[in-house]
Amino acid sequence: MCGRYFLKLSPELLQKIFGCENFILATPSGNITPLQSVPLIVRRRMGAGRWGLLPDYALDDDKVLCAKLKNARSETIAEKPT
């Protein structure tokens, strides 16, 4: 994974593709960064959330740590606290 990703589809199209019961207003972007609010789909419901990795040992909302931890290596995921 890299430090940014691209959201090309409109919320209405995401709603149609995933069969969501609702949609939220979101603007497609070619430069989505960690901590940016993005649409999330869980159990056919669309909501907003922040993208990033916040480990269990972090404070409640440690934005600096979350921005630094964009990726977790699959090779060491069972060995490291992150």
C-alpha positions, 0 to 999 in steps of 0.5 A: 500500500502507498501513502495516498489513494484515489477515489474516482466514483461519486457517492451515488455510484458507490451506493448503487454498486454496493447496494447501500441504503444511504449515501453521504456527500463526498467529493471524488479526489485523486489525492486522499491522504491519511487522516482525511475523511473518506466514505466507508461502507459497512453492511450496506451503510455508508458513513464517513471515517478517517483513513489511517492505522491507529494501534492499540497502544496509542492514545485515544486519537493520536493524529501524529502517530496515525499519520506516520503509520500508513502501512503494516508489513504482513511479514512481521504483523504477528511480531510487532505491536503495531 
